């Protein structure tokens, strides 16, 4: 039996406090709908989940989540880096948006066609989203994910085209 398509709604960060809460990097435009007590997430890696959400709160703009069975800091630490997933059918189609999993693995090139590297992540931020690009020599660059700097995403060619101002790629080292 085939597994349903899923997408990432958050990535677990570090533990917060002593009661098993963790910070999360939110990857959804609708966290109020996604992060409700009782919600169940499948996970990457698979062996970590499923995880049932026991507590939700926002502290200084950061979502803090607690999961059933993870009631202390040590248990919370085991979740670090875990991706929280929901079925694709649960998400309304967003014609203007991109998901991290759609962009990961795409080649990043400049407008002249020269290669910059590979997209490894999309960091969703309140003010401005950032594309993380790994260069062939292993450096990680952060590029604002705005149309002026990323004017083209070619799904067929599996690449994103960058048009950065001079010096941006040097400044954007992670």
N, C-alpha and C positions, 0 to 999 in steps of 0.2 A: 504494500500500500504506500503510495507516495505521500510525502509530508506537504502540508500546505505552505505556500509562500509566506514568508515573514519579513518584517523590517524592524530596524533598531529604533527604539524610542529613548534609550538612555544607555550610558556607559557608567558603571560603578567606579567611583573614585575612592578616596581614603575614608577610613572610619571617622566618625565624629562622636566624641564623648565615650562613655563606658557602657552604654546600654544597647549596643548593636546597630546603631544608626550609621548610614553611609551617605556621603555626598554623591551626587550623580551629575554627569554632564548630560544635559537634556538634548535629545535629538528629535523632538516633535514640536510642532507649532501649537499643540493643544495639551499642555501638561496637566491642566486642571481636570480634563476628561480622562487622561491616561492614568494618572497617579491618584487612585482612590483606594481607600481601605478595602481589602478583599480582592483586588485585581490580581490576576495570576499571569506571570510572565514566563515564557520559555527563555532559554539562555544560550549564549555562546560563551564558553564551551557548554555543550549539552549536559554534561555530568553535574553541573552546579545546580541546575533547576529541575523542575519548575520552582519558582519562588512566588510565594503569596505575600502581598503587601499588607503589613500589619499596622504601620504608622506612616504618616505623611506630614511634613511641616516644611515651611520655608523660613530660613534664617539668613538674614542679610542678603536676600536675593538668590540663595542657593537652596535647592531642594535637598532635604534630608529624608531618607527613606529607611524604614525598619522592616525586616522580613521575618516571618514566622520561623522559629528554630534558630535564629541568629540573634541572640539576646545579650551578647557581650562583645567587647572590642575584638577579642581574638577571633570569634566567629565571623564578625563583620570583615575583618582583614582578609579572610579567605575569599571574599566576594570581589576584591579589588580587580578591576579590569574586565569584569564580566559584562557582557552586553545583554540588555533586557530587550526581548523581542515580543511582538504581537503579530497575529495573523494579518496578512496583507489586506484581506477583505474588511478589516476593521477601520481602515484608513480611507477617508474620502480622497478622491483623486484631486491633486493640486497641479493644475496645468503650468503654473509658473515656478513651481518648486523642484528642488533636486534632493534626493536622498543620498546619504553618505555611500550606501552600497551601490548606487548607480554610478558614482564618480570614482570610487576606489579602483585602482588598477589602470585608469586611463592615463595615457601619455600626456604630459604637459609640454607644449611647444610654444615658441614665440611666433609672432605674426610672420616672420621670415621662414618659418618651418624648422628652425633649429631646436633640438630637444633640450628641455630643462630638467626633466625627470619624470617621476610617476606620482600620481595623486595617491596618497596613503590615508587621508582622513579629511572630513569636513567638520570643522568645529563651529557649532551654532552658538552665537553670542547674542546678548541683548542688543548691543549697538550695531555690530557688523559681523557677519559670518566670515570664517577664514578657511581657505584651502591649505592643507598641509601637503607639501610636495617634497619627495625624497629625490635628491640629485644622484647621479651615477656614482659620485664619490662619497655618498652616505650622509651628506648634510641634509637637514630638514629646514625647509623654507615655509614661511607663513605668508600667504598672499590674500589680501581682502577679496572676498568673493562677491564682487560687484561687476555689473555689466561693462563699466568703463575699463576695468582691468582684465576681465575674462569675457571678451566680446563674443566668443563662440564656443559651443560645446557640440562636438560632432559625434553623436552616438554611433553612427555607422563606422567611422574611422577609429572609434574608441580613443578620442583625444579631446583635450581642452586647449584652447588657444589663449595665450596670455599676451597682453599689451601693456606691460608695466612701464612707468616712467623711469628714466635713468636712475640707477642706484637702488631702486626698490628691492630687487632680489638680494642685494648685499645686506640691506637693512633688515630684510624679512627672515634672517636666519633665526631658527628657534633656539 
